[in-house]
């Protein structure tokens, strides 16, 4: 996270144009620009600016948006909450379904059902999100009128109020991510099914369901945990296309807003939040490794 903070801060310093000039407009006087640069601390050495920014970020003082003069922290936390709702619903949909389809495909290896699951799931992976989203809007929202086509929820909406507006974006994300989970689960399950201890369990006459739950899934889900953990960071901060298609006010859309207006402070904070989420997701994945596989525990 420290290295990422350095990259984020110094890359934003290389963006073309002057922040103060952009904020004041092209007709601002030189004196006004210099006064604003002094107010924002842009005249100080870059390393001093970085250390001050990092200290403020860690302590929760995220400053004021340069584009709209609003406090950055409540703005980002509100969008983070929205992204978390969408990410959580998407995970609930595609992770269990992907694991189930992957196990079924592994059990029916090289048969029609295996080929159908693999083909269809990867076909959705290959489709751009905006294509999937527009197709779902056309049929489900416009033709059948089952769900709202637009997801521009009130920023203060709770999960119950926002739920109808989350379904279509969540399905769009799930169809894109489902194939990765299914393929990874299928591959690892096939490898585990070929191991000696699984064959021994079958020879002992254990029920197939017991063999799958106690012996196969416990070991075959390790690679899947990695994919899911890495996907959490993408779900929270990388759903830019999906959020733009449905007009959903999430963290990714906020990042686009900040880039379009060259709001350096908002870009830095939003990017760092995404980095923190990625780091925590990978930490959780490492912990789950030791739970699922005792052989990799420290001292084990």
N, C-alpha and C positions, 0 to 999 in steps of 0.2 A: 504493500500500500504506500509505503514511503517513496519507493522508486516511481510508482505510478503518479503520485502527487507531483514529483519533480517534472515528469514528462508533461503532465497536464498543464502545469503552471507555465513552464518555459515555452511550450508549443503555442499557448494562447498569446504569449508575448510576441511571437513571430507573425501573428496575423497582420495582414496589410492594413494600413490606415491608422489613424490616431483615434483612440477611444474618446477623448474629450471632444475632438472635432466632430466625430460621428454623433455624439450626444447633443451637441449644440447646433449642428447643421452646418451646411457649407458657407452660409453667409455670416457666421459668427466672427467676431473680431479676434485678432491675435491675442489681445490682452485677456479677453474672456476665456479663450482656450487655455492660456497659461494659468489663469486663476483656477480653472476647474481641474487642471492637471495637478496643481498644488493641493487642492482640496482632496482629490482622490489619492494623493501620495504617489503619483506616477513619476515624479521627478527624483525619487529616491533610487539608490542602487537596486538592481533587480534582485540580488540575493537577500537584501533587507525586506523587500516587498514579499518575497517568497516565504521567509521565516515568519513575518507578521501574518500573512494569509494562512499558513499552516497552523499557527497558534490559534488564530481566530476560528478556524474550521474545527479543530479538536475541541475547543471550549464551547462551540455552538453559536458563536457570533459570526454569522455568515454574511453580514453586511446588507446593503441595499442594492436592489436591481438598478443597473445603469439605464435600462430602457424605460421603465415605468415608475421608478422611485419608490417601489414597494419593498417591504422586508422580504429577503430571500428565503429565510427559514420557513415561515408559514406557507409560502408559495410552494416550495419544494416538498415539504412534508404532506401537503394536501394532494399534490400530484402523485407522490410516492404511495399514499394510501389508496388512491384510485388504481394505480398500477398493481399494487398488491392484491386488490380485489380481483382484478382481471387475471393476474397470474395464478392466484389460488384456485379460481374456478377452472382455468385451463388445465392446471396440474391434476385436479380431481377428475377431469374428463379423460385426458390422454395418457396419463401414466398407468392407471389400472387397465385401461383398454389395450394399450400397447403391450404391456406385460402378458395379458391374456392371449392376445393374438399371436405374440411371439412364441409362447409355450405351445399353443395349438399348432402353429406352423412347424415347430420342432418335432412334435409328436407325429405329425403327418409329413415328415420330411420327404421332399421330391414328389409328393402326390399333388393332385389337383388343388386341394385346399391350401396347401403350402404355397404353391405358385400363385394362386389367386390372392392370398393375403399379402404376399411379398410384392406382387405387381401393383395392386391397388394402393397399398400404403406408400410405396415409392413414387407412384404417379402423382399423389397429392403433394409429396415433398418437392417434386420437380415444378409444380405450378407456383408461380409468384403469388404472394399473399393478396395482392390487390385483385388478381383474377379470381381466386377462390372467394374473396370477400364480395366482389361484385356479383358473382353467380349466386351466392347465398342471399344477398339482398334482393336480386331479381326474382328468385323463386319464393323464398320463405317470407320476405317482408312485403314485396309488391304484389306478386301473383297470388299467393295464398293468404297474405295478411295475417300471419301468425305472430310475428314479432316486429318491433320497431326497427326501421332501417337506419335510424340515426342514434348514436350513443352519446350525444352531448348532454351528459347528466349534470345536475347541479353539483358544484364542488363540495357542498356540505351533505350530499346524499349518503345515507348509510347503505349497507350491503343489501338489505331487504328492498329498499326503494330502487336501488340501481340494478338489481338482479335481472329484470326483463331486458334491460339495455346491454347487459354483459353477455347474454347467451350467444348472439351471433358472432361478436368478436372472439369469444372463447372457442367456439366451434372452428372458426377460421384458423386460430392459432393451433388448435388441437390437430386439425387435419394436416397442418404443415409439420408438426413435431411427432405425430404418431408413428410415422415410418421409421424414424431413427430408433425409437424405443423398441418397436416390434423387431426390427432387424438385429439390433444388438442382443435382445433377449433370445431370439431364435438361435443366433450363432453360439452364444455362451451355453444355452440349454443343450444344444446338440453335443457340444464338447463334454459337458458334465454327464450326459446320458451314456457316453462311451467309457466312462471311468469304471475301474474295478469295483469300487464300493457300491455304486449304483447297481451293477450287475449282481453283486452279492446280495443286496437287498431284494432284488427281484427273485433270485434263486431261493431265498428264505421264505418266499411266499407272501411277503408284505403287500397290502393293498396298494394299487397303483397310485391312488391319491395320496397315501401316506409317504410313499417314496418321493413323489413330486414335491410335497410340502416340506418334509423334514430333511431330505437329502439333496434334491436337485435345485430347488429355488434358492435355498440358503447360499449356495455357491454360485449359481448362474446369475444371480442378480448383482454381483459385484461390479461388472462393467456397466450395467444399467444405472447403478447409483451414480457413477461418474457422469454419464450423459444427462441424467436428471439434474444433478448439482450444477453442471455448467449451464444447463438450460434455464435455471432460475434467474441468473443474472441477465440473460437475454430476455426473459419474460418481463422483468421489471423495467429494464432500460432500453431494450432493443426492438420493441414492438412499434417502431415508428410508422411503418407502412400501414399496419392494421389500425393504429390509432388515427392516422390521417384519413383512411377510407371511411371509418365510422364516426369520425369527429369526436373521438373519445379523449377526454382531458387527462392523459397519463404523463409519466415522466419522459418518455421518448418524444412526445409531441412538444413538451416544454423545452427540451433540448433543441429541437428544430427552431422553435420560437426564439430562443436565445441566440442561436447561430445567425438567423436571418437579421437580427437587430444588433449583432455584434456585442451582445451583453456579456462581457468577459467574466464578470463575477458569477453570473448565473450559469455560464458554461462550465466554469471550474467546479462549482459546488455540485451541479447535476452529474458531471462526469465522475467526481470523487465518490458520490453516493453509489453510483453503479459499480465502481471498483470495490467499495466496501462490501456490497452485496455479493459480488463474485467471490471475494475472499472468504466471507463467512460461509457461503455455499460450499466451497471446497473444503473448509474446515469441518463442516457437518458431514461431508462425504467421507473424509478420513476417519471420523468417529464411527460412522456406520460401517466402514470396512472392518473395524475391530469387533463390532457387534456381530456382523454376519460371518466373519471368518476369524475365529480365535487364534489361528496360527500366526497372524500378523500383529497381534498385540505386543506392546513393548514388554520385554522380559518373558514372552511366551515361547 
